[in-house]
Amino acid sequence: MQHGPRVVVIGLDCVTPQLLFHDLRSEVPTIAKLMDIGMYGDLASITPPITVPAWACAMTGQTPGQLGIYGFRNRKDATYDGLTIAHSGSVKEPAVWDALGANGLRSLLIGVPPSYPPPADFPGWRVGCFLTPPSSERYAFPQDLQAEIEEELGGKGRYIFDIPNFRTAGFDVTLDQVFKMTERRFRVGRRLIQNKPWDFFMLCDIAPDRLHHVFWQYVDPMHPRHEPGNKYEGVFQDYYRSLDRELASLIELIPEDAVTIVMSDHGARPMMGGLCFNDWLIQEGYLTIDEPVVRGPVPFKDVAVDWTRTVAWGDGGYYGRLFLNVKGRETKGVIDPSRYEATRDELIQKLEAAPGPDGTPLGTRVIKPQDVYPEVRGVAPDLLVYFGDLAWRSVGSVGNPSLFTYENDTGPDGANHDRDGVLIMSGAPRQPSGKIDGLRLVDVGPTILSLYDIDASTALPGAVGRSFLV
């Protein structure tokens, strides 16, 4: 089979159109040049716009509903045992590298979520993502790749998968680690892109995501906690300049006939605060706990819930997940299945009308999974809740002093995720040029396969994405 040019994807987690295409364009000459000679545009993320499963959706062409992965954490069954963390084995559908491998082509992946634990077999080379524990003894396939990474970085443990407790580690510590994570990841990328016989190369860096969450309020004048003249006001400029230099040094090593894609999985926006979801459900009479008073905040898993009198409960995160307690589905379900849709509709109406701290409606948007996914697999939330249409996050703990908080349940956070990421592509045959509208995250994988002259409709069964090349 005749295959087209090789493809290189640089994934920059959480990078936003406003920053890259407008505010910081002059700070990123390498990226700006790719935009000038190629195509670029806002990339519509998935619902919900969450790192895991967004990268998997991009590379399988499928939605979270089809993958059965609705976030970093998911219900494993209909019990009340809480949520389990997504991992590499959670993605059951074929991805770009599987389709390439079936055609005898090899992929080199660095940090593409979810990729921990490392696969037992893989058509090429794969280095773990941010889910990898820092102490992990095995984080790459094949395992001897680890010795090469450690040799490049000057010792074991120097490769940074993620920043532990990045929200609470201290601003200067987190900032130092953000720069080091990017520098070391790209250094490994430069080594491996030169000495491995790859056909497809993809490197993902989660450092921009960590930078945005911790420092957004210091940089964005529109953030309610912004203080002009603070010492961190220039950190986005400093980081993006550094990132652009790393990208330039990698691009120098890419074959001239290769297609280069720079993309993100979702965007970011200022976070106004958090709404305490389960406290709201208690207040509205949908959730009942055994103790008369909980002095919190207490994690929901540690609260004694009276399931025989509970209609719904929620989970924290960048968006809210609402679960209904349904007879015949949950072990102590109370909602008759005939009342399921009426209960959902009632909750949608109440949530979307719920006021914010100033007494006016918060602007919450509530979504039924069946309305946005062609299939709903796994144990999906019964409702997806965007508090303040993603201006506020969901706080899952119970017993908070107010329904509204300005820290989340895992520490301070200045940014929430937003719907649109970015896509820039240069060097593809038949590609348009300039700014392009209508780009979708689920179209990326099928587009990559089309560059190899592989039909995504057969290589990625079930994909709803399609190639955006003419």
C-alpha positions in Angstrom: 0.0 0.0 0.0 1.3 3.5 -0.9 1.2 5.8 2.2 1.4 9.5 2.2 3.8 11.7 4.2 4.6 11.1 7.9 2.7 13.1 10.5 4.0 14.9 13.6 1.5 16.0 16.3 2.5 18.3 19.1 -0.3 18.3 21.8 -0.3 21.3 24.1 -2.9 20.5 26.8 -5.4 23.3 27.6 -4.0 25.9 25.1 -6.6 28.4 24.1 -7.4 30.2 20.9 -7.4 33.6 22.7 -3.9 33.1 24.0 -2.2 31.4 21.0 -4.0 33.2 18.1 -4.3 36.7 19.7 -2.8 37.7 23.1 0.5 35.8 22.8 0.9 35.4 19.0 3.9 37.8 19.0 5.6 35.6 21.7 5.5 32.4 19.6 7.2 33.1 16.3 7.6 29.4 15.4 3.9 28.6 16.0 2.9 31.9 14.2 5.0 30.8 11.2 3.1 27.5 11.1 -0.1 29.5 11.1 1.1 31.8 8.3 2.1 29.0 6.0 -0.7 26.5 6.9 -4.2 26.4 8.3 -5.4 27.1 11.8 -8.6 27.5 13.8 -10.6 27.0 17.0 -11.0 23.3 17.6 -14.3 22.4 19.1 -13.6 20.0 22.0 -15.8 17.2 23.3 -18.7 17.3 25.8 -17.3 17.6 28.5 -14.0 19.3 27.6 -11.8 17.2 29.9 -8.2 16.0 29.2 -9.2 12.3 29.7 -11.1 11.5 27.5 -10.4 14.3 25.1 -7.1 13.0 23.7 -8.6 9.5 23.3 -11.6 11.0 21.4 -9.3 13.0 19.1 -7.3 9.8 18.2 -10.3 7.4 17.9 -12.7 9.8 16.2 -15.3 8.8 18.8 -17.2 10.7 21.6 -17.0 10.1 25.3 -20.4 8.3 25.2 -19.0 5.8 22.7 -15.8 5.3 24.7 -17.8 5.1 27.9 -15.3 7.6 29.5 -16.8 10.8 30.9 -13.8 12.2 32.7 -10.7 11.5 34.6 -12.9 9.5 37.0 -15.9 7.3 36.1 -18.4 5.1 37.8 -17.4 1.5 37.3 -20.9 0.1 38.1 -24.2 1.0 39.6 -23.1 0.7 43.2 -22.4 3.7 45.5 -18.7 2.9 45.7 -17.5 6.1 44.1 -15.5 6.6 41.0 -12.5 4.9 39.5 -9.6 6.6 37.7 -9.4 6.1 33.9 -6.3 4.3 32.6 -4.8 3.1 29.3 -7.0 0.0 29.3 -10.1 2.1 29.6 -10.0 2.9 25.9 -11.4 -0.1 24.1 -11.8 1.4 20.6 -9.0 1.4 18.0 -7.0 4.6 17.7 -4.8 6.1 15.0 -1.8 4.1 16.0 -3.7 0.8 15.9 -4.8 1.6 12.3 -1.3 2.5 11.3 0.1 -0.6 13.0 -2.4 -2.8 11.0 -0.8 -1.3 7.9 2.8 -2.0 9.1 3.5 1.5 10.3 5.1 2.4 13.6 4.2 5.1 16.1 6.3 7.0 18.6 4.1 8.5 21.4 5.3 10.6 24.3 2.8 11.6 27.1 -0.4 10.9 25.1 -3.2 10.3 27.7 -4.3 7.9 28.8 -1.1 5.8 28.6 -0.6 4.3 32.1 0.0 1.5 32.7 2.2 1.0 29.6 0.8 -1.5 27.1 1.9 -5.1 27.0 2.3 -4.7 23.2 2.4 -1.7 20.9 3.2 -1.0 17.2 6.2 1.2 18.1 7.3 3.1 21.2 5.2 4.7 23.9 6.1 6.8 27.0 3.6 7.2 29.8 1.4 10.3 30.4 0.5 12.4 33.4 -1.3 9.5 35.0 2.0 7.7 35.6 3.0 7.7 39.3 6.4 9.4 39.7 7.7 6.2 41.5 6.6 3.9 38.7 9.2 1.3 37.8 7.6 0.7 34.4 6.4 3.6 32.3 7.3 2.9 28.7 7.1 0.3 25.9 9.4 -1.3 25.2 10.8 -1.2 28.7 14.4 -0.6 27.6 13.2 2.8 26.3 13.3 3.9 29.9 17.1 3.5 30.1 17.5 5.7 27.1 15.2 8.4 28.6 17.2 8.3 31.9 20.5 8.5 30.0 19.3 11.6 28.1 18.1 13.4 31.2 21.1 12.4 33.4 19.5 10.0 35.8 16.5 8.1 37.0 13.4 10.1 38.1 14.3 13.2 36.2 11.5 12.8 33.6 8.5 14.7 34.9 5.1 13.1 34.2 3.2 15.6 36.2 3.6 18.1 39.1 2.4 16.4 42.3 -0.1 18.6 44.2 0.5 21.4 41.6 -2.3 23.6 43.1 -0.8 23.5 46.6 2.9 23.0 46.0 3.6 26.7 46.1 3.6 29.1 43.2 7.3 29.2 42.7 7.7 25.4 43.0 4.9 24.8 40.5 6.3 27.4 38.0 9.8 25.9 38.2 8.3 22.4 37.5 6.2 23.7 34.6 9.3 24.9 32.8 11.3 21.8 33.6 8.5 19.5 32.5 8.4 21.1 29.1 12.1 21.3 28.7 12.7 17.7 29.6 9.8 16.3 27.6 10.9 18.1 24.4 14.5 17.0 25.1 13.4 13.4 25.1 11.3 14.1 22.1 14.3 15.4 20.2 16.4 12.4 21.0 13.7 9.8 20.1 12.5 11.5 16.9 16.1 11.2 15.6 16.9 7.6 16.5 13.6 5.7 16.1 12.3 4.6 12.7 8.8 6.1 13.3 6.1 6.7 10.8 3.8 8.7 13.2 5.1 10.9 16.0 3.0 12.5 18.8 4.2 14.3 21.9 1.7 15.7 24.5 2.7 18.2 27.2 0.4 18.9 30.1 2.5 21.7 31.5 0.4 24.5 29.9 -2.7 23.0 31.7 -0.9 23.2 35.0 0.3 26.7 34.3 -3.2 27.9 33.4 -4.9 26.4 36.4 -2.5 27.8 39.0 -1.7 31.2 37.5 -4.7 32.4 35.4 -6.0 34.8 38.0 -2.5 36.5 38.1 -2.5 37.1 34.3 -6.1 37.7 33.2 -7.4 41.2 34.0 -10.9 39.9 33.7 -10.5 37.4 36.6 -12.2 38.7 39.8 -9.1 38.0 41.8 -6.7 39.7 39.4 -4.3 42.3 41.0 -2.5 44.5 38.5 1.2 44.6 38.9 1.5 41.3 40.8 4.8 39.4 40.5 3.3 36.6 38.3 1.6 38.9 35.7 4.2 37.9 33.0 4.4 34.2 33.5 2.3 33.2 30.5 4.5 35.4 28.2 7.7 33.8 29.7 6.4 30.3 29.4 5.0 30.6 25.9 8.3 32.1 24.7 10.1 29.1 26.2 7.6 26.6 24.8 8.0 28.1 21.3 11.8 27.7 21.5 11.4 24.1 22.5 9.0 23.5 19.6 11.4 25.2 17.2 14.2 22.9 18.2 12.0 19.9 17.6 10.7 21.1 14.3 14.3 21.4 13.0 14.5 17.7 13.3 11.2 16.9 11.4 11.6 15.6 7.8 10.8 18.3 5.3 8.0 16.3 3.8 6.3 15.6 7.1 2.9 17.2 8.1 3.1 19.1 11.4 0.0 19.5 13.6 0.0 21.6 16.8 -3.2 21.2 18.8 -4.8 21.2 22.2 -7.6 19.1 23.7 -9.7 21.9 25.2 -9.4 25.6 26.2 -9.4 27.5 29.4 -11.3 30.4 30.9 -11.3 32.3 34.2 -13.0 30.4 37.0 -15.3 32.5 39.1 -15.5 30.0 41.9 -17.2 26.7 42.8 -20.7 25.6 43.5 -21.1 23.0 46.2 -23.2 20.5 44.3 -24.1 18.1 47.0 -24.9 20.8 49.5 -27.2 22.2 46.9 -28.9 18.8 46.4 -29.3 18.5 50.2 -30.8 22.0 50.3 -33.3 21.2 47.5 -34.3 17.9 49.1 -32.8 15.5 46.6 -30.0 14.2 48.9 -30.4 13.0 52.5 -27.6 12.3 54.9 -27.9 10.4 58.2 -26.1 13.0 60.3 -28.3 16.0 61.1 -25.3 18.4 60.7 -22.1 17.9 58.9 -19.3 20.3 59.8 -17.2 20.3 56.7 -16.1 20.4 54.1 -16.1 16.6 54.2 -15.4 14.5 51.0 -18.6 13.0 49.8 -17.2 9.4 50.1 -16.9 10.0 53.9 -20.5 11.1 54.3 -23.2 8.7 55.6 -25.9 9.0 52.9 -29.4 7.7 53.5 -29.8 6.1 50.1 -33.4 5.0 50.9 -34.3 8.7 50.9 -31.9 10.1 48.3 -33.0 10.9 44.7 -29.7 12.2 43.4 -26.1 12.9 44.2 -23.3 14.8 42.5 -19.6 14.8 41.9 -17.0 17.5 41.8 -14.8 18.5 39.0 -14.5 21.1 36.2 -18.1 20.1 35.4 -20.7 18.5 37.6 -21.9 14.9 37.2 -25.3 14.2 38.5 -26.3 10.6 39.2 -29.9 9.5 39.9 -30.8 6.7 42.4 -33.0 4.5 40.2 -35.0 1.5 41.3 -33.7 -1.7 39.6 -30.4 0.0 38.7 -28.9 1.2 41.9 -29.0 -1.2 44.8 -31.2 1.1 47.0 -32.9 3.0 44.2 -35.9 5.1 44.9 -36.9 6.6 41.5 -39.4 4.4 39.6 -38.0 4.0 36.1 -41.3 5.4 34.8 -40.4 8.7 36.6 -36.8 8.8 35.3 -37.2 11.4 32.5 -39.6 13.5 34.5 -37.0 13.6 37.4 -34.2 14.5 35.0 -36.3 17.3 33.5 -37.3 18.6 36.9 -33.6 18.8 37.9 -32.6 20.4 34.7 -35.2 23.1 35.2 -34.1 23.7 38.8 -30.4 23.7 38.1 -30.7 26.0 35.1 -32.8 28.5 37.2 -30.6 28.3 40.3 -29.2 31.7 41.3 -25.6 32.7 41.9 -24.2 34.6 44.8 -25.8 37.8 43.6 -29.3 36.3 43.4 -29.5 36.3 39.6 -29.5 33.0 37.7 -25.9 31.6 37.5 -26.4 30.7 33.8 -25.9 26.9 34.4 -26.3 24.6 31.4 -27.4 21.0 31.9 -27.0 18.3 29.3 -28.5 14.8 28.9 -25.8 12.4 27.6 -28.3 10.9 25.1 -28.7 14.3 23.5 -25.0 14.8 22.6 -23.6 11.3 22.0 -24.7 8.8 19.3 -24.2 6.0 21.9 -24.0 6.1 25.7 -21.8 3.3 27.0 -20.5 2.4 30.5 -22.1 4.0 33.5 -22.7 7.6 32.3 -23.8 10.5 34.5 -27.5 11.0 34.2 -26.8 14.7 33.7 -23.8 16.7 32.8 -23.8 20.1 34.6 -21.9 23.1 33.4 -22.2 25.5 36.4 -22.4 29.1 35.1 -21.8 27.5 31.6 -18.2 26.6 32.8 -17.5 29.8 34.7 -17.9 27.9 38.0 -16.6 24.4 38.8 -18.5 21.7 40.7 -17.5 21.1 44.3 -18.5 17.6 45.6 -17.7 17.9 49.3 -20.5 18.3 51.9 -20.9 20.7 54.9 -19.4 23.8 53.3 -20.1 27.1 55.0 -21.7 28.4 51.8 -23.1 27.0 48.5 -20.4 29.1 46.8 -16.7 28.8 47.3 -13.6 30.4 45.8 -11.4 27.3 46.2 -12.2 24.0 44.7 -12.1 20.7 46.7 -8.5 20.0 45.6 -7.0 23.4 46.2 -6.9 26.9 44.7 -7.6 27.1 41.0 -7.8 30.1 38.7 -9.1 28.6 35.5 -11.8 26.2 34.3 -11.8 24.3 31.0 -13.5 25.8 28.0 -15.1 24.4 24.9 -12.5 25.3 22.2 -8.9 24.3 21.8 -6.6 25.1 18.9 -5.5 23.3 15.8 -2.7 24.4 13.4 -1.6 22.3 10.5 1.2 22.8 8.0 2.6 20.8 5.1 -0.5 18.6 4.2 -1.4 18.0 0.6 -4.9 19.4 -0.3 -5.1 21.4 2.9 -6.8 24.8 2.9 -4.8 27.9 4.2 -5.6 30.6 6.7 -8.1 30.6 9.4 -10.6 27.7 9.1 -14.0 27.4 10.9 -15.8 24.3 11.9 -12.9 22.2 13.1 -13.7 19.5 15.7 -11.6 17.4 18.0 -13.1 14.1 16.8 -12.1 14.9 13.2 -8.4 14.9 14.0 -7.8 11.2 14.1 -9.7 10.5 10.8 -7.8 13.4 9.2 -4.4 12.0 10.2 -5.3 8.6 8.7 -6.4 10.3 5.5 -2.9 11.7 5.2 -1.6 8.1 5.2 -4.2 7.2 2.6 -6.0 5.0 5.1 -9.8 5.1 5.1 -10.9 6.0 8.7 -14.4 4.7 8.1 -13.0 1.1 8.1 -9.9 1.6 10.2 -11.7 3.3 13.0 -15.1 1.6 13.2 -17.7 3.7 15.0 -15.8 7.0 14.4 -18.1 10.0 14.1 -15.2 12.2 13.1 -14.3 12.8 9.5 -11.3 14.2 7.6 -11.4 18.0 7.3 -9.1 17.9 4.3 -10.7 18.5 0.8 
